[in-house]
Amino acid sequence: MLKKLILLSAVICMFITLSACSNKQTSSVNSANNQKSQTNKLKVVVSFNAVKEFAEAIGKDKIEVETIIPSGTEAHDFEPKTKDLKALSDANVFIYNGFGMEPWTDETLKAVNNKDLIVVNASKGFTPITAGDSEASKSDREYDPHLWMSLKGAENEAKNIKNAFIKADPSNKDYFEKNYSDFHNKLEQLYNEYSSKFSTLQNKNFVTGHAAFAYLCKDFGLKQNSIEGVFAEGEPSAKKLKELVDYCKEKHIKTIFVEDMVSPKVSETLANQVGAKAQKIYTIENSEGGKNYIETMKNNLDMIYNSLK
């Protein structure tokens, strides 16, 4: 953690030095306003893909989105670069997930010379799940950050984003309100469909490689048991592996879910031990297969439901 803070401080100092040496005296506010006037779109910077999905669902063709964290990069461990600070200095709106997902946010925003930047903590207003309760393995993280994996959490994040867009561009208030309403209705429809399906099941337990589904479980009364939660680091001992094998057999686990950002090795080993199949599931931290958020969540929910039948 100390090494990360030193690196982040170095990036911020470099950015401040470059800004001070620049011959351009135009303020960041004018830069952001000019960007909007040239394109007639809000310039929006987001932290990672899931937040981008919500922004695009509401802003559509009234916004231009730039994502800070590259696809395939672990969001928890990312540190912003000088170009990211420049993007924030030119932006109208910055959206991040919150709940500790992007620990670099506060220090980074202090270095950004853009007093009119509208900053959106998308998780604001939602009750967090503590890291211990969600089996998260990061001992230095207070809350489980994976709010976007809940349909109810997505509604909360989308509403905060909608309100920010209206604040930044009041002339398109009706447009943003309609897009939010359409997106909210799709989320509710999906929630109602699977709430009904999951309510008919006796078995509510599923096993994943990464503890990213606590908020989803809260939506539908399910329980995740993550391999990461049991084995925080390294390879599992024979004793620990036997405990999880016994759990899977007791709960009649037929599928071990493997996340797109997590090594499948231990999950596949466990699946072989209990005669289950290892199946990929998506945390939407990265864009995947051309599917949007609704399509990916429907696919995830369908896989979990079928594994519990």
C-alpha positions in Angstrom: 0.0 0.0 0.0 2.9 2.4 0.9 4.5 1.7 -2.5 1.3 2.5 -4.3 0.9 5.8 -2.4 4.4 6.8 -3.3 3.8 5.9 -7.0 0.5 7.9 -7.0 2.2 10.9 -5.4 4.9 10.8 -8.0 2.3 10.8 -10.8 0.5 13.7 -9.2 3.6 15.7 -8.8 4.6 15.1 -12.4 1.2 16.2 -13.5 1.3 19.4 -11.4 4.8 20.2 -12.8 3.7 19.7 -16.4 0.7 21.8 -15.8 2.7 24.6 -14.3 5.2 24.6 -17.2 2.5 24.6 -19.8 2.2 27.8 -22.0 -1.6 27.4 -22.0 -3.1 29.7 -19.5 -6.7 28.7 -20.3 -8.5 27.5 -17.2 -9.7 23.9 -16.9 -13.3 25.1 -16.7 -13.0 26.8 -20.1 -11.4 23.7 -21.5 -14.3 21.6 -20.3 -16.8 24.1 -21.6 -15.0 24.3 -25.0 -15.0 20.6 -25.3 -18.8 20.5 -24.8 -19.4 23.4 -27.2 -17.3 21.7 -29.9 -19.0 18.4 -29.7 -22.3 19.4 -28.1 -21.8 16.4 -25.8 -20.8 16.1 -22.2 -17.3 14.9 -21.7 -17.6 12.1 -19.2 -14.7 10.2 -17.5 -15.4 7.0 -15.7 -13.3 4.6 -13.6 -14.1 1.3 -15.2 -16.4 -0.6 -17.5 -19.5 -1.3 -15.3 -19.8 2.5 -14.5 -19.3 3.2 -18.3 -22.3 0.9 -19.0 -24.5 2.9 -16.7 -23.3 6.2 -18.1 -23.9 5.2 -21.7 -27.4 3.8 -20.9 -28.4 7.2 -19.5 -26.3 9.6 -21.6 -26.4 7.8 -24.9 -25.5 10.1 -27.8 -25.4 13.2 -25.5 -22.1 12.2 -23.9 -18.6 11.1 -24.8 -17.1 8.6 -22.4 -13.4 7.9 -21.6 -12.6 5.0 -19.3 -9.6 5.4 -17.0 -8.9 1.8 -16.1 -8.0 -0.3 -19.2 -9.8 -3.5 -20.0 -8.2 -6.5 -18.5 -6.7 -4.5 -15.6 -7.6 -5.3 -12.0 -9.5 -2.2 -10.8 -8.5 -2.6 -7.1 -4.8 -2.3 -7.9 -4.8 0.3 -10.6 -3.0 3.6 -10.3 -3.8 6.6 -12.5 -1.3 8.0 -15.1 -0.6 11.5 -16.1 -2.9 11.2 -19.1 -5.7 10.2 -16.8 -5.3 13.4 -14.7 -5.3 15.4 -18.0 -8.6 13.7 -19.0 -10.1 14.7 -15.7 -8.9 18.3 -16.1 -10.8 18.5 -19.4 -14.0 16.6 -18.3 -17.4 17.8 -17.3 -18.3 14.8 -15.2 -16.2 12.1 -13.4 -18.0 8.9 -12.3 -16.5 6.3 -10.0 -18.1 3.3 -8.2 -17.1 4.0 -4.6 -17.1 1.6 -1.6 -13.3 1.4 -1.9 -13.2 0.2 -5.4 -11.0 3.1 -6.5 -8.8 4.0 -3.5 -6.8 6.5 -5.6 -9.8 8.8 -6.2 -9.4 11.4 -3.4 -5.7 12.0 -3.9 -6.1 12.2 -7.7 -9.0 14.7 -7.6 -6.9 17.0 -5.3 -4.4 17.3 -8.2 -7.0 18.0 -10.9 -7.3 21.7 -11.8 -11.0 21.6 -12.7 -13.2 23.4 -10.1 -16.4 22.8 -12.1 -15.8 19.0 -12.5 -19.0 17.2 -11.3 -17.8 14.2 -9.3 -20.2 11.2 -8.9 -19.7 8.6 -6.2 -22.2 6.2 -7.8 -22.7 4.0 -4.7 -23.7 7.0 -2.6 -27.0 6.4 -0.8 -26.7 2.6 -0.8 -26.1 0.6 2.4 -22.7 -1.2 2.0 -21.9 -4.8 2.8 -18.8 -5.1 5.0 -15.9 -6.9 3.5 -15.9 -9.5 6.2 -19.6 -10.3 5.5 -18.9 -10.8 1.8 -15.8 -13.0 2.3 -13.7 -10.4 0.5 -10.0 -11.3 0.8 -8.6 -7.7 0.9 -8.0 -7.2 4.6 -7.5 -3.4 4.1 -10.9 -2.9 2.4 -13.8 -1.9 4.7 -16.6 -2.6 2.3 -17.4 -5.0 -0.5 -17.2 -2.7 -3.6 -19.1 -4.9 -6.1 -22.4 -3.0 -5.9 -22.9 -3.0 -9.6 -23.4 -6.8 -9.5 -26.8 -6.1 -7.8 -29.7 -5.0 -10.0 -30.9 -2.9 -7.0 -27.4 -1.5 -6.7 -27.4 -0.7 -10.5 -30.6 1.3 -10.0 -28.9 3.3 -7.3 -25.8 4.0 -9.4 -27.8 4.8 -12.5 -29.9 7.3 -10.5 -26.8 9.1 -9.2 -25.4 9.3 -12.7 -28.7 10.6 -14.1 -28.8 13.4 -11.5 -25.2 14.4 -12.3 -25.9 14.6 -16.1 -28.9 16.8 -15.4 -26.8 19.1 -13.3 -24.1 19.3 -16.0 -26.5 19.7 -18.9 -30.0 20.9 -17.7 -31.1 21.5 -21.2 -31.3 17.7 -21.8 -33.0 16.9 -18.5 -36.0 15.2 -20.2 -33.7 13.1 -22.3 -31.7 11.8 -19.4 -34.9 11.2 -17.3 -36.4 9.1 -20.1 -33.3 7.1 -20.6 -33.0 6.5 -16.9 -36.6 5.5 -16.7 -36.2 3.0 -19.5 -33.0 1.5 -18.0 -34.7 1.3 -14.5 -37.7 -0.5 -16.0 -35.4 -3.1 -17.6 -33.6 -3.6 -14.3 -36.9 -4.0 -12.5 -38.2 -6.4 -15.1 -35.1 -8.6 -14.8 -35.2 -8.4 -11.0 -38.9 -9.5 -10.9 -38.3 -12.3 -13.3 -35.5 -13.9 -11.3 -36.9 -13.0 -7.9 -39.8 -15.2 -8.9 -37.5 -18.0 -10.2 -35.2 -18.1 -7.3 -38.1 -18.1 -4.8 -39.1 -21.6 -6.1 -35.7 -23.2 -5.3 -34.8 -25.1 -2.2 -31.0 -24.8 -2.8 -29.7 -21.2 -2.5 -26.0 -22.0 -2.3 -23.5 -21.5 -5.1 -19.7 -21.5 -5.3 -17.5 -18.9 -7.1 -13.8 -18.3 -7.4 -14.1 -14.6 -6.4 -16.3 -13.1 -3.7 -18.0 -10.6 -6.0 -21.7 -11.6 -5.6 -22.7 -10.5 -2.1 -25.0 -7.7 -3.4 -26.5 -10.0 -6.0 -27.1 -12.6 -3.3 -28.8 -10.0 -1.1 -31.2 -9.2 -4.0 -32.4 -12.8 -4.3 -31.8 -14.4 -0.9 -28.8 -16.5 -2.2 -25.5 -17.4 -0.5 -22.1 -17.4 -2.2 -19.2 -19.4 -1.0 -16.1 -18.2 -2.6 -12.8 -20.1 -3.1 -11.1 -16.7 -2.7 -12.8 -16.3 0.7 -11.5 -19.6 2.0 -8.1 -19.4 0.4 -7.1 -15.7 0.6 -3.6 -16.3 -0.9 -1.7 -19.0 -2.7 -2.7 -22.6 -3.2 -5.2 -24.2 -0.8 -3.9 -26.8 1.7 -5.2 -30.3 1.4 -7.2 -29.8 4.6 -8.9 -26.6 3.3 -9.6 -28.2 -0.1 -11.3 -31.1 1.6 -13.5 -28.7 3.6 -14.7 -27.1 0.5 -15.1 -30.4 -1.3 -17.3 -31.6 1.6 -19.3 -28.4 1.4 -19.9 -28.8 -2.3 -21.1 -32.4 -1.8 -23.3 -31.5 1.1 -24.9 -28.6 -0.8 -25.1 -30.6 -4.0 -23.1 -28.0 -5.9 -23.1 -28.9 -9.6 -21.3 -25.8 -11.0 -18.2 -23.9 -9.8 -18.3 -20.5 -11.3 -15.0 -18.9 -12.6 -14.8 -15.2 -13.0 -13.4 -13.5 -16.0 -10.7 -11.7 -14.0 -9.6 -14.6 -11.8 -7.3 -17.6 -12.5 -9.4 -20.7 -13.0 -6.8 -23.2 -11.7 -8.2 -23.7 -8.2 -11.9 -23.5 -9.4 -11.2 -26.2 -12.0 -9.4 -28.4 -9.4 -12.4 -28.2 -7.1 -14.8 -28.9 -9.9 -12.9 -32.1 -10.8 -12.9 -33.1 -7.1 -16.7 -32.9 -6.7 -17.7 -33.9 -10.2 -19.0 -30.5 -11.0 -18.4 -28.3 -14.1 -16.4 -25.1 -14.1 -18.4 -22.4 -15.9 -17.3 -18.8 -16.6 -19.4 -16.0 -15.1 -18.8 -12.2 -15.6 -18.3 -9.5 -13.1 -18.6 -6.8 -15.9 -15.4 -5.1 -14.8 -14.5 -5.5 -18.5 -16.6 -5.4 -21.6 -17.3 -8.9 -22.8 -18.5 -10.4 -26.0 -20.4 -7.3 -27.2 -23.1 -7.7 -24.5 -24.4 -4.8 -22.5 -25.0 -4.8 -18.8 -28.6 -6.1 -19.0 -27.7 -8.9 -21.3 -24.7 -9.9 -19.2 -26.6 -9.9 -16.0 -29.4 -11.9 -17.5 -26.9 -14.4 -18.7 -25.2 -14.5 -15.2 -28.5 -14.9 -13.4 -29.6 -17.6 -15.8 -26.4 -19.6 -15.2 -26.8 -19.3 -11.4 -30.5 -20.3 -11.5 -29.8 -23.3 -13.7 -26.9 -24.4 -11.4 -29.4 -24.5 -8.4 -32.3 -26.3 -10.0 
